[in-house]
Amino acid sequence: AEAAVLPVSLAFRRNQLISQLSDNIDARVVVGGDGNVVIYSSGTALVDGEHSRTLGVDLDASGNLRLQVSPTGSNTPDMDITSYLTGGKLAGVKEVRDSDLSSLMSRLDQFAYDLATNLNTQHAAGVGLDGVGGRNLFDFGGTVAGAAHSLTISADIAGSPDHLAAAANAAELPGGASNALLLSQLRNVRFANGGTQTATDAYSDLVGDFGTRTASATANVQMRQALLSQAQTQRDSVSGVSLDEEMVNLTRYQKAYQAASKVLNVVDDMYQTLLNSVAR
């Protein structure tokens, strides 16, 4: 049987859709001898001739992105293909969301928890101008998870600067600042990350990790953009149109037309001459 010939407009639209799909996931395209297209991605066939599967994205029990595929119009359970997701924007989003950001957020929560806990402990040891102690400097959820997001100035001192425990005890009031000095000296105490780093060192490592990940991602993007540009150039060399080449062809055809026109003019002149000779 002869392969079906797809109209140019439909073929162009199909290629556009395949290109859009390839931007989002790692898709491989195979054109069969019958003209049908098979699109593979993440270990399964998404499109096979007249049959197609539906892609869906949701969250798993751990809150991570999950990619599922299911046949259109079928009661077959969805199939999890997340482990096969290796390319495209969706893979990048998953890596950033579930790996990079998750790791950085966990470290930031730990930093906020360590800092708030130690500052609260030292602040509670002093007293405010009213002679009252035991107040916290920060409020947060009380757990490491979400500590950075929930961190706020404690309700014990918010809007009440007299409650700041600058003095170590009531005997130092009103001008004592022993506890304030101890609070400032916490910057040299190794209380972060299990007592292995100071707050400054822990924050520097956190920012450095973010910078390293960003630089690596930028370099990766530049490399892939170069590969994409090279692939597009190779594709265009096969399927694209060269304006210079087409201009040369147009000029050649124009010259051929002009030559043929002159031949017809000569033949016409000869024919008229012949007719005039016979008429005499």
Secondary structure, DSSP 8 states (H G I E B T S, - for coil): -------HHHHHHHHHHHHHHHHHS-EEEEE-TTS-EEEEETTEEEEETTEEEEEEEEE-TTS-EEEEEEETT-----EE-GGG--SHHHHHHHHIIIIIHHHHHHHHHHHHHHHHHHHHHHHHTSB-TTS-B---SEE--SSSTTHHHH-EE-TTTTT-GGGS--BSSGGGTTT--HHHHHHHGGGGS--BTTTTB-HHHHHHHHHHHHHHHHHHHHHHHHHHHHHHHHHHHHHHHHHS--HHHHHHHHHHHHHHHHHHHHHHHHHHHHHHHHHHHHH-
